[in-house]
Amino acid sequence: MSSSAVPVLQAEKGESPTAFDVERIRQDFPILSQKVHGRPLVYLDNAATTQKPLAVIEAERDLYERFYANIHRGVHWLSVESTEAYEKAREKVRDLLHAAESREIVFVRGTTEAINLVAATFGRARVGPGDEVLITALEHHSNIVPWQILCQEKGAKLRVAPIDQRGEIILADLERLLNERTKILAVSHVSNALGTVNPIAEIIRLAHGKGIPVLIDGAQAAPHMEVDVQALDCDFYAVSGHKMYGPSGIGALYGRASLLEAMPPYQGGGDMISSVTFEKTTYNVLPYKFEAGTPNIAGTIGFGAAIDYVRGIGLEAIGRHEEELLALATEKVSAIPGVRLIGTARRKAAVLSFMVEGVHPHDVGTVLDREGVAVRTGHHCAQPVMDFFKVPATARASFAFYNTRAEVEALVAGIHEVKRMFG
Ligand SMILES: Cc1ncc(COP(=O)(O)O)c(C=O)c1O
């Protein structure tokens, strides 16, 4: 790790003692210092994916330059080193999520694969005709479609807990929908389309009160806040490395050991077995039972480096900084005449979805891009959320700890430019 990859928490002159040195942190992200269309890049598409610090880039490079080999297989030095680094990354994820045991951490491609894994194994084994799977109206497609496929296959019913006009789950309705036919509740911790932070501790308590296991889609939460799967008492928790400053193509599924033990394997192949004959295969122990084939070795090690980096800054400090940015952006953007915020939940994290009256969100995004400001436009893989708010799409600015107040101002100036061009 280069010395520049170690972020320094530091009070800036004249700022609150909780402020950290964002300019210093930005130096760890080479991509952020470039210009786009002749303007300084303002990257506000962090909910889609985050940029990578040198610590992550160098961790992968170090692996390939010094000790890359396949894992869990060789007795030779390279393989032993690679295996150790890979398993250390698992321990880092365990510690990050406060899981009790590292065998409860399964490496997957990302949140999408984690949810598909649970639907295809736990779901297939538990859900039958007439049963129900409960999700909410806030979910990303990856926490809808795997359950839809499962329900179609099993003759089960997908139920959806509604949201209100703020973009908050209506808890009384969710509670009513939990019944003796419900085999699993799958709910996001933070909505990617609106930024709503769901009261998942309470939701888990309601479900467990009726004996119903809960999967939490943590893709948009883990980059912004401390997550403690034991304190939450959730049964499954899914995260994506690329949204947490790590590489793409790697993520993790936390699963309660007793549930993972009872679940059939997801995919068959190398590493997930303990012995194979043509008559019978016995499966490997956790978590390897769920990790068939050569995994994303470099991505996993890079993910571990990203976790170290993020924790070096501290999730509390990150949360505070991002909250300040979101509050500033909410105040400034909502004050622009003709701008409507989509999603005004009382608790939000890092996401500002909005519409500019009379301008299609794609045009908003295109004009902002020319100003150097990268936002996402579209349905954000949450079409039912768009349908609920009766909009085809939104523009979405989403923040990370490396964003600055000046970048919020650039967004605001960009929206004024949109209005000038289309007004
Ligand atoms: C809330 C939420 N769930 C799931 C996903 C899917 O994550 P991935 O594409 O990394 O598998 C995303 C990605 O945007 C998301 O925001």
Ligand as a Chemical Component Dictionary entry (heavy atoms), coordinates in Angstrom:
data_LIG
# 
_chem_comp.id                   LIG 
_chem_comp.type                 NON-POLYMER 
_chem_comp.pdbx_formal_charge   0 
_chem_comp.three_letter_code    LIG 
# 
loop_
_chem_comp_atom.comp_id 
_chem_comp_atom.atom_id 
_chem_comp_atom.alt_atom_id 
_chem_comp_atom.type_symbol 
_chem_comp_atom.charge 
_chem_comp_atom.model_Cartn_x 
_chem_comp_atom.model_Cartn_y 
_chem_comp_atom.model_Cartn_z 
_chem_comp_atom.pdbx_ordinal 
LIG C1 C1 C 0 -30.377 -1.572 -3.678 1  
LIG C2 C2 C 0 -29.605 -2.379 -4.686 2  
LIG N1 N1 N 0 -29.731 -3.712 -4.694 3  
LIG C3 C3 C 0 -29.066 -4.473 -5.555 4  
LIG C4 C4 C 0 -28.229 -3.934 -6.499 5  
LIG C5 C5 C 0 -27.509 -4.831 -7.441 6  
LIG O1 O1 O 0 -26.148 -4.784 -7.172 7  
LIG P1 P1 P 0 -25.095 -5.419 -8.174 8  
LIG O2 O2 O 0 -25.407 -4.875 -9.531 9  
LIG O3 O3 O 0 -23.780 -4.962 -7.634 10 
LIG O4 O4 O 0 -25.268 -6.893 -8.094 11 
LIG C6 C6 C 0 -28.081 -2.554 -6.555 12 
LIG C7 C7 C 0 -27.238 -1.938 -7.597 13 
LIG O5 O5 O 0 -27.462 -0.821 -8.001 14 
LIG C8 C8 C 0 -28.778 -1.756 -5.621 15 
LIG O6 O6 O 0 -28.649 -0.430 -5.615 16 
# 
loop_
_chem_comp_bond.comp_id 
_chem_comp_bond.atom_id_1 
_chem_comp_bond.atom_id_2 
_chem_comp_bond.value_order 
_chem_comp_bond.pdbx_ordinal 
LIG C1 C2 SING 1  
LIG C2 N1 SING 2  
LIG C2 C8 DOUB 3  
LIG N1 C3 DOUB 4  
LIG C3 C4 SING 5  
LIG C4 C5 SING 6  
LIG C4 C6 DOUB 7  
LIG C5 O1 SING 8  
LIG O1 P1 SING 9  
LIG P1 O2 DOUB 10 
LIG P1 O3 SING 11 
LIG P1 O4 SING 12 
LIG C6 C7 SING 13 
LIG C6 C8 SING 14 
LIG C7 O5 DOUB 15 
LIG C8 O6 SING 16 
# 
